[in-house]
Amino acid sequence: MAEQTPNYGLTKSGLEDFYDVEVQNSNMNIIDTVLKKLDDNKVNSTDLTDVEQTVTEHLERTASEAHGAVRREYVLFTGIVTTSTVNLDLPPNFASLNDFDEIIVLGTMARNGSSTWKHFNEVIKPIATLNNQTVSIGHEILFTTSESNKYWLHLNFNKSNKTLNVGYNRSKIGNAAGLDGTENAVGGVIGVKYD
């Protein structure tokens, strides 16, 4: 016995039914109508280009109205660094860290203690800070879980070599002295430029 499909009402013949050209033609007409509607409503590449341009113009206008400039972010480093030096990958047309308006450092503090770990993103203003330094800038990130538990990283950004060095990675738990370790980590560095 014939059944109807739930979405478009196409006729599905049963095993005991004979082939009927009119049933098949009716199914083809339904399929043709649905495909035509889809074809008439599809987005072509010109439409997408127009949409992309409109969105880009809106974002640039909104950013300019809000900040006076468009904010562009460049990934300078991704990975994990706990106690060493890594190269920062500057984009073309950027000669040094001074070319950025901000540097954002991303990472995790106290990652060995699952109940206390904390993700961080620290903003550094290199223009104001780095211009006074001939070679590098030191920056500390501190995370305190209690009055006596402290975690900190000391970062050195080298302008000419375009590197980030984790000068020290320490923790102080309770009354113990501060110890060097690897429980704090930098996971990324982003350069921000306002055009």
PyRosetta script that sets phi, psi and omega in degrees:
from pyrosetta import init, pose_from_sequence

init()
pose = pose_from_sequence("MAEQTPNYGLTKSGLEDFYDVEVQNSNMNIIDTVLKKLDDNKVNSTDLTDVEQTVTEHLERTASEAHGAVRREYVLFTGIVTTSTVNLDLPPNFASLNDFDEIIVLGTMARNGSSTWKHFNEVIKPIATLNNQTVSIGHEILFTTSESNKYWLHLNFNKSNKTLNVGYNRSKIGNAAGLDGTENAVGGVIGVKYD")
pose.set_psi(1, 138.4)
pose.set_omega(1, -176.9)
pose.set_phi(2, -70.9)
pose.set_psi(2, 145.2)
pose.set_omega(2, 175.9)
pose.set_phi(3, -125.6)
pose.set_psi(3, 165.9)
pose.set_omega(3, 177.8)
pose.set_phi(4, -109.1)
pose.set_psi(4, 139.9)
pose.set_omega(4, 174.2)
pose.set_phi(5, -71.5)
pose.set_psi(5, 146.9)
pose.set_omega(5, -172.3)
pose.set_phi(6, -70.4)
pose.set_psi(6, -29.0)
pose.set_omega(6, -172.9)
pose.set_phi(7, -90.5)
pose.set_psi(7, -43.8)
pose.set_omega(7, -174.3)
pose.set_phi(8, -120.6)
pose.set_psi(8, 2.0)
pose.set_omega(8, 176.7)
pose.set_phi(9, 69.5)
pose.set_psi(9, 29.8)
pose.set_omega(9, 176.5)
pose.set_phi(10, -72.2)
pose.set_psi(10, 144.2)
pose.set_omega(10, -179.4)
pose.set_phi(11, -87.3)
pose.set_psi(11, 126.0)
pose.set_omega(11, 175.5)
pose.set_phi(12, -108.0)
pose.set_psi(12, 114.9)
pose.set_omega(12, -179.8)
pose.set_phi(13, -71.0)
pose.set_psi(13, 145.5)
pose.set_omega(13, 175.7)
pose.set_phi(14, -81.9)
pose.set_psi(14, 169.3)
pose.set_omega(14, -178.7)
pose.set_phi(15, -62.7)
pose.set_psi(15, -29.6)
pose.set_omega(15, -177.5)
pose.set_phi(16, -87.5)
pose.set_psi(16, -8.1)
pose.set_omega(16, -179.1)
pose.set_phi(17, -80.1)
pose.set_psi(17, 148.0)
pose.set_omega(17, 174.0)
pose.set_phi(18, -86.5)
pose.set_psi(18, 154.9)
pose.set_omega(18, 177.7)
pose.set_phi(19, -63.8)
pose.set_psi(19, 131.7)
pose.set_omega(19, 179.8)
pose.set_phi(20, -127.4)
pose.set_psi(20, 115.3)
pose.set_omega(20, -178.2)
pose.set_phi(21, -59.5)
pose.set_psi(21, -37.4)
pose.set_omega(21, -178.8)
pose.set_phi(22, -64.2)
pose.set_psi(22, -38.2)
pose.set_omega(22, 177.9)
pose.set_phi(23, -64.4)
pose.set_psi(23, -45.6)
pose.set_omega(23, 179.6)
pose.set_phi(24, -64.6)
pose.set_psi(24, -41.3)
pose.set_omega(24, 178.3)
pose.set_phi(25, -63.9)
pose.set_psi(25, -38.5)
pose.set_omega(25, 177.3)
pose.set_phi(26, -62.4)
pose.set_psi(26, -44.1)
pose.set_omega(26, 177.0)
pose.set_phi(27, -60.7)
pose.set_psi(27, -43.4)
pose.set_omega(27, 179.3)
pose.set_phi(28, -63.2)
pose.set_psi(28, -38.9)
pose.set_omega(28, 177.9)
pose.set_phi(29, -64.1)
pose.set_psi(29, -40.4)
pose.set_omega(29, 178.0)
pose.set_phi(30, -63.4)
pose.set_psi(30, -46.6)
pose.set_omega(30, -179.9)
pose.set_phi(31, -62.1)
pose.set_psi(31, -44.3)
pose.set_omega(31, -179.7)
pose.set_phi(32, -60.4)
pose.set_psi(32, -42.2)
pose.set_omega(32, -179.7)
pose.set_phi(33, -64.4)
pose.set_psi(33, -44.7)
pose.set_omega(33, -179.4)
pose.set_phi(34, -65.4)
pose.set_psi(34, -43.6)
pose.set_omega(34, 179.2)
pose.set_phi(35, -63.6)
pose.set_psi(35, -38.2)
pose.set_omega(35, 178.8)
pose.set_phi(36, -63.1)
pose.set_psi(36, -42.6)
pose.set_omega(36, 178.3)
pose.set_phi(37, -61.5)
pose.set_psi(37, -43.0)
pose.set_omega(37, 178.6)
pose.set_phi(38, -63.9)
pose.set_psi(38, -42.6)
pose.set_omega(38, 179.9)
pose.set_phi(39, -63.6)
pose.set_psi(39, -40.6)
pose.set_omega(39, 179.5)
pose.set_phi(40, -67.5)
pose.set_psi(40, -28.2)
pose.set_omega(40, -176.3)
pose.set_phi(41, -99.8)
pose.set_psi(41, -0.2)
pose.set_omega(41, -177.0)
pose.set_phi(42, -69.3)
pose.set_psi(42, 154.9)
pose.set_omega(42, 178.6)
pose.set_phi(43, -94.9)
pose.set_psi(43, 127.5)
pose.set_omega(43, 177.3)
pose.set_phi(44, -96.1)
pose.set_psi(44, 172.7)
pose.set_omega(44, -175.2)
pose.set_phi(45, -63.5)
pose.set_psi(45, -31.3)
pose.set_omega(45, 177.0)
pose.set_phi(46, -64.6)
pose.set_psi(46, -42.0)
pose.set_omega(46, 178.3)
pose.set_phi(47, -61.9)
pose.set_psi(47, -42.2)
pose.set_omega(47, 180.0)
pose.set_phi(48, -64.9)
pose.set_psi(48, -39.3)
pose.set_omega(48, 177.7)
pose.set_phi(49, -61.9)
pose.set_psi(49, -43.1)
pose.set_omega(49, 177.8)
pose.set_phi(50, -62.6)
pose.set_psi(50, -42.7)
pose.set_omega(50, 179.6)
pose.set_phi(51, -64.6)
pose.set_psi(51, -45.1)
pose.set_omega(51, 179.5)
pose.set_phi(52, -60.5)
pose.set_psi(52, -43.3)
pose.set_omega(52, 179.4)
pose.set_phi(53, -63.7)
pose.set_psi(53, -42.3)
pose.set_omega(53, 179.4)
pose.set_phi(54, -63.2)
pose.set_psi(54, -43.9)
pose.set_omega(54, 179.3)
pose.set_phi(55, -64.4)
pose.set_psi(55, -44.3)
pose.set_omega(55, 179.3)
pose.set_phi(56, -60.2)
pose.set_psi(56, -46.6)
pose.set_omega(56, 179.2)
pose.set_phi(57, -62.4)
pose.set_psi(57, -40.6)
pose.set_omega(57, 179.3)
pose.set_phi(58, -63.7)
pose.set_psi(58, -45.8)
pose.set_omega(58, -179.4)
pose.set_phi(59, -63.2)
pose.set_psi(59, -42.5)
pose.set_omega(59, 179.4)
pose.set_phi(60, -65.9)
pose.set_psi(60, -40.7)
pose.set_omega(60, 178.8)
pose.set_phi(61, -65.3)
pose.set_psi(61, -44.9)
pose.set_omega(61, -179.9)
pose.set_phi(62, -62.9)
pose.set_psi(62, -44.7)
pose.set_omega(62, 179.5)
pose.set_phi(63, -64.1)
pose.set_psi(63, -41.2)
pose.set_omega(63, -179.6)
pose.set_phi(64, -66.1)
pose.set_psi(64, -40.1)
pose.set_omega(64, 179.2)
pose.set_phi(65, -66.6)
pose.set_psi(65, -37.4)
pose.set_omega(65, -176.6)
pose.set_phi(66, -80.1)
pose.set_psi(66, -38.5)
pose.set_omega(66, -172.4)
pose.set_phi(67, -123.8)
pose.set_psi(67, -4.9)
pose.set_omega(67, -176.2)
pose.set_phi(68, 79.6)
pose.set_psi(68, 1.2)
pose.set_omega(68, -179.5)
pose.set_phi(69, -162.0)
pose.set_psi(69, 164.5)
pose.set_omega(69, 175.4)
pose.set_phi(70, -88.3)
pose.set_psi(70, 130.8)
pose.set_omega(70, 179.6)
pose.set_phi(71, -89.7)
pose.set_psi(71, 124.2)
pose.set_omega(71, 177.1)
pose.set_phi(72, -120.5)
pose.set_psi(72, 133.6)
pose.set_omega(72, -179.2)
pose.set_phi(73, -113.7)
pose.set_psi(73, 137.1)
pose.set_omega(73, -179.2)
pose.set_phi(74, -125.3)
pose.set_psi(74, 127.1)
pose.set_omega(74, 178.1)
pose.set_phi(75, -77.5)
pose.set_psi(75, 119.0)
pose.set_omega(75, -179.3)
pose.set_phi(76, -98.2)
pose.set_psi(76, -25.6)
pose.set_omega(76, 179.9)
pose.set_phi(77, -160.3)
pose.set_psi(77, 138.8)
pose.set_omega(77, 167.1)
pose.set_phi(78, -137.3)
pose.set_psi(78, 144.6)
pose.set_omega(78, -178.0)
pose.set_phi(79, 146.2)
pose.set_psi(79, -153.9)
pose.set_omega(79, 176.6)
pose.set_phi(80, -133.8)
pose.set_psi(80, 125.5)
pose.set_omega(80, 174.8)
pose.set_phi(81, -131.5)
pose.set_psi(81, 127.9)
pose.set_omega(81, -178.2)
pose.set_phi(82, -117.7)
pose.set_psi(82, -32.7)
pose.set_omega(82, -175.7)
pose.set_phi(83, -149.0)
pose.set_psi(83, 23.2)
pose.set_omega(83, -174.6)
pose.set_phi(84, -135.5)
pose.set_psi(84, -168.1)
pose.set_omega(84, 179.7)
pose.set_phi(85, -111.1)
pose.set_psi(85, 137.3)
pose.set_omega(85, 176.9)
pose.set_phi(86, -127.7)
pose.set_psi(86, 150.6)
pose.set_omega(86, 175.6)
pose.set_phi(87, -80.7)
pose.set_psi(87, 141.4)
pose.set_omega(87, 175.0)
pose.set_phi(88, -98.3)
pose.set_psi(88, 130.5)
pose.set_omega(88, -176.0)
pose.set_phi(89, -93.4)
pose.set_psi(89, 94.2)
pose.set_omega(89, -179.9)
pose.set_phi(90, -78.3)
pose.set_psi(90, 141.2)
pose.set_omega(90, 178.5)
pose.set_phi(91, -70.8)
pose.set_psi(91, 165.8)
pose.set_omega(91, 176.9)
pose.set_phi(92, -56.5)
pose.set_psi(92, 150.5)
pose.set_omega(92, 179.7)
pose.set_phi(93, 72.6)
pose.set_psi(93, 8.8)
pose.set_omega(93, 173.8)
pose.set_phi(94, -115.9)
pose.set_psi(94, 113.3)
pose.set_omega(94, -176.2)
pose.set_phi(95, -87.0)
pose.set_psi(95, -31.9)
pose.set_omega(95, -177.9)
pose.set_phi(96, -152.9)
pose.set_psi(96, 176.8)
pose.set_omega(96, 178.7)
pose.set_phi(97, -66.1)
pose.set_psi(97, -22.3)
pose.set_omega(97, 177.9)
pose.set_phi(98, -64.3)
pose.set_psi(98, -18.0)
pose.set_omega(98, -179.6)
pose.set_phi(99, -74.3)
pose.set_psi(99, -10.2)
pose.set_omega(99, 179.7)
pose.set_phi(100, -98.0)
pose.set_psi(100, 149.5)
pose.set_omega(100, 175.3)
pose.set_phi(101, -82.8)
pose.set_psi(101, -30.6)
pose.set_omega(101, 178.0)
pose.set_phi(102, -145.1)
pose.set_psi(102, 152.3)
pose.set_omega(102, 169.7)
pose.set_phi(103, -121.2)
pose.set_psi(103, 129.3)
pose.set_omega(103, 178.3)
pose.set_phi(104, -110.9)
pose.set_psi(104, 127.0)
pose.set_omega(104, 177.4)
pose.set_phi(105, -107.1)
pose.set_psi(105, 128.4)
pose.set_omega(105, 180.0)
pose.set_phi(106, -113.1)
pose.set_psi(106, 145.6)
pose.set_omega(106, 177.9)
pose.set_phi(107, 179.6)
pose.set_psi(107, -165.1)
pose.set_omega(107, -177.5)
pose.set_phi(108, -134.8)
pose.set_psi(108, 136.9)
pose.set_omega(108, 176.5)
pose.set_phi(109, -109.6)
pose.set_psi(109, 147.1)
pose.set_omega(109, 175.7)
pose.set_phi(110, 53.6)
pose.set_psi(110, 46.3)
pose.set_omega(110, -174.0)
pose.set_phi(111, -75.5)
pose.set_psi(111, -11.4)
pose.set_omega(111, 176.9)
pose.set_phi(112, -81.9)
pose.set_psi(112, -16.7)
pose.set_omega(112, 178.2)
pose.set_phi(113, -106.7)
pose.set_psi(113, 96.8)
pose.set_omega(113, -170.2)
pose.set_phi(114, -59.8)
pose.set_psi(114, -24.5)
pose.set_omega(114, -179.0)
pose.set_phi(115, -83.1)
pose.set_psi(115, -10.5)
pose.set_omega(115, -175.2)
pose.set_phi(116, -122.9)
pose.set_psi(116, -7.6)
pose.set_omega(116, -174.0)
pose.set_phi(117, -59.6)
pose.set_psi(117, 152.6)
pose.set_omega(117, -176.3)
pose.set_phi(118, -145.7)
pose.set_psi(118, 130.8)
pose.set_omega(118, 172.9)
pose.set_phi(119, -81.4)
pose.set_psi(119, 147.1)
pose.set_omega(119, 178.8)
pose.set_phi(120, -135.7)
pose.set_psi(120, 155.0)
pose.set_omega(120, 165.9)
pose.set_phi(121, -138.5)
pose.set_psi(121, 117.2)
pose.set_omega(121, -174.1)
pose.set_phi(122, -110.7)
pose.set_psi(122, 128.2)
pose.set_omega(122, -179.7)
pose.set_phi(123, -97.7)
pose.set_psi(123, 129.6)
pose.set_omega(123, 178.0)
pose.set_phi(124, -119.0)
pose.set_psi(124, 134.8)
pose.set_omega(124, 178.0)
pose.set_phi(125, -97.0)
pose.set_psi(125, 94.0)
pose.set_omega(125, -172.7)
pose.set_phi(126, -69.5)
pose.set_psi(126, -30.2)
pose.set_omega(126, -178.3)
pose.set_phi(127, -61.2)
pose.set_psi(127, -50.7)
pose.set_omega(127, -177.4)
pose.set_phi(128, -66.7)
pose.set_psi(128, -36.2)
pose.set_omega(128, -174.1)
pose.set_phi(129, -91.1)
pose.set_psi(129, -46.6)
pose.set_omega(129, -171.7)
pose.set_phi(130, -73.8)
pose.set_psi(130, -26.9)
pose.set_omega(130, -178.2)
pose.set_phi(131, -61.9)
pose.set_psi(131, -27.8)
pose.set_omega(131, -179.8)
pose.set_phi(132, -84.4)
pose.set_psi(132, -7.8)
pose.set_omega(132, -178.6)
pose.set_phi(133, -107.0)
pose.set_psi(133, 136.2)
pose.set_omega(133, -179.6)
pose.set_phi(134, -79.4)
pose.set_psi(134, -32.7)
pose.set_omega(134, -175.1)
pose.set_phi(135, -122.3)
pose.set_psi(135, -52.1)
pose.set_omega(135, -171.4)
pose.set_phi(136, -144.9)
pose.set_psi(136, 170.6)
pose.set_omega(136, 177.5)
pose.set_phi(137, -130.0)
pose.set_psi(137, 136.1)
pose.set_omega(137, 175.1)
pose.set_phi(138, -99.2)
pose.set_psi(138, 142.4)
pose.set_omega(138, 179.8)
pose.set_phi(139, -143.8)
pose.set_psi(139, 133.2)
pose.set_omega(139, 179.5)
pose.set_phi(140, -110.5)
pose.set_psi(140, 142.1)
pose.set_omega(140, 174.7)
pose.set_phi(141, -119.5)
pose.set_psi(141, 124.2)
pose.set_omega(141, -176.5)
pose.set_phi(142, -120.2)
pose.set_psi(142, 137.2)
pose.set_omega(142, 176.2)
pose.set_phi(143, -131.8)
pose.set_psi(143, 125.7)
pose.set_omega(143, -178.9)
pose.set_phi(144, -116.6)
pose.set_psi(144, 124.3)
pose.set_omega(144, 177.9)
pose.set_phi(145, -95.0)
pose.set_psi(145, -21.5)
pose.set_omega(145, 176.5)
pose.set_phi(146, -159.7)
pose.set_psi(146, -179.4)
pose.set_omega(146, -179.1)
pose.set_phi(147, -58.0)
pose.set_psi(147, -32.3)
pose.set_omega(147, -174.8)
pose.set_phi(148, -110.2)
pose.set_psi(148, -8.1)
pose.set_omega(148, -179.6)
pose.set_phi(149, -105.2)
pose.set_psi(149, 118.0)
pose.set_omega(149, -176.9)
pose.set_phi(150, -133.7)
pose.set_psi(150, 145.4)
pose.set_omega(150, 178.2)
pose.set_phi(151, -131.8)
pose.set_psi(151, 136.6)
pose.set_omega(151, 178.3)
pose.set_phi(152, -151.6)
pose.set_psi(152, 153.7)
pose.set_omega(152, 176.3)
pose.set_phi(153, -122.9)
pose.set_psi(153, 140.7)
pose.set_omega(153, 171.3)
pose.set_phi(154, -114.5)
pose.set_psi(154, 120.2)
pose.set_omega(154, -176.3)
pose.set_phi(155, -110.0)
pose.set_psi(155, 138.8)
pose.set_omega(155, 174.0)
pose.set_phi(156, -119.2)
pose.set_psi(156, 119.1)
pose.set_omega(156, 175.2)
pose.set_phi(157, -98.3)
pose.set_psi(157, 121.7)
pose.set_omega(157, 178.1)
pose.set_phi(158, -97.4)
pose.set_psi(158, 117.2)
pose.set_omega(158, -176.2)
pose.set_phi(159, -66.4)
pose.set_psi(159, -46.8)
pose.set_omega(159, -173.3)
pose.set_phi(160, -76.9)
pose.set_psi(160, -37.0)
pose.set_omega(160, -180.0)
pose.set_phi(161, -86.7)
pose.set_psi(161, -10.8)
pose.set_omega(161, -179.4)
pose.set_phi(162, 55.9)
pose.set_psi(162, 53.0)
pose.set_omega(162, -179.4)
pose.set_phi(163, -127.5)
pose.set_psi(163, 160.6)
pose.set_omega(163, 171.6)
pose.set_phi(164, -120.7)
pose.set_psi(164, 127.5)
pose.set_omega(164, 177.5)
pose.set_phi(165, -119.1)
pose.set_psi(165, 130.0)
pose.set_omega(165, 171.7)
pose.set_phi(166, -86.0)
pose.set_psi(166, 101.2)
pose.set_omega(166, -176.3)
pose.set_phi(167, -65.5)
pose.set_psi(167, -44.4)
pose.set_omega(167, 170.4)
pose.set_phi(168, -153.5)
pose.set_psi(168, 154.6)
pose.set_omega(168, -176.0)
pose.set_phi(169, -134.2)
pose.set_psi(169, 104.5)
pose.set_omega(169, -170.2)
pose.set_phi(170, -129.8)
pose.set_psi(170, 160.8)
pose.set_omega(170, 172.5)
pose.set_phi(171, -141.5)
pose.set_psi(171, 150.3)
pose.set_omega(171, 175.3)
pose.set_phi(172, -133.3)
pose.set_psi(172, 112.0)
pose.set_omega(172, -177.8)
pose.set_phi(173, -109.4)
pose.set_psi(173, 121.9)
pose.set_omega(173, 179.1)
pose.set_phi(174, 61.9)
pose.set_psi(174, -135.9)
pose.set_omega(174, -178.4)
pose.set_phi(175, -88.4)
pose.set_psi(175, -1.8)
pose.set_omega(175, -178.7)
pose.set_phi(176, -67.3)
pose.set_psi(176, 157.0)
pose.set_omega(176, 176.6)
pose.set_phi(177, -71.5)
pose.set_psi(177, 158.2)
pose.set_omega(177, 177.2)
pose.set_phi(178, -64.1)
pose.set_psi(178, 134.5)
pose.set_omega(178, -177.2)
pose.set_phi(179, -119.9)
pose.set_psi(179, 142.2)
pose.set_omega(179, 172.0)
pose.set_phi(180, -71.1)
pose.set_psi(180, 145.9)
pose.set_omega(180, -179.4)
pose.set_phi(181, -163.9)
pose.set_psi(181, -160.7)
pose.set_omega(181, 179.8)
pose.set_phi(182, -134.0)
pose.set_psi(182, 18.4)
pose.set_omega(182, -177.0)
pose.set_phi(183, -76.6)
pose.set_psi(183, -13.3)
pose.set_omega(183, 175.6)
pose.set_phi(184, -106.9)
pose.set_psi(184, 142.8)
pose.set_omega(184, -175.8)
pose.set_phi(185, -145.8)
pose.set_psi(185, 142.5)
pose.set_omega(185, 169.3)
pose.set_phi(186, -92.6)
pose.set_psi(186, 130.5)
pose.set_omega(186, -178.2)
pose.set_phi(187, -112.6)
pose.set_psi(187, -11.3)
pose.set_omega(187, 179.6)
pose.set_phi(188, -172.5)
pose.set_psi(188, 155.1)
pose.set_omega(188, 175.8)
pose.set_phi(189, -134.4)
pose.set_psi(189, 130.4)
pose.set_omega(189, -178.1)
pose.set_phi(190, -123.2)
pose.set_psi(190, 132.7)
pose.set_omega(190, 174.2)
pose.set_phi(191, -97.4)
pose.set_psi(191, 134.6)
pose.set_omega(191, -178.6)
pose.set_phi(192, -117.0)
pose.set_psi(192, 133.2)
pose.set_omega(192, 177.4)
pose.set_phi(193, -131.1)
pose.set_psi(193, 131.8)
pose.set_omega(193, 175.1)
pose.set_phi(194, -100.3)
pose.set_psi(194, 118.1)
pose.set_omega(194, -179.9)
pose.set_phi(195, -97.1)
pose.dump_pdb("model.pdb")
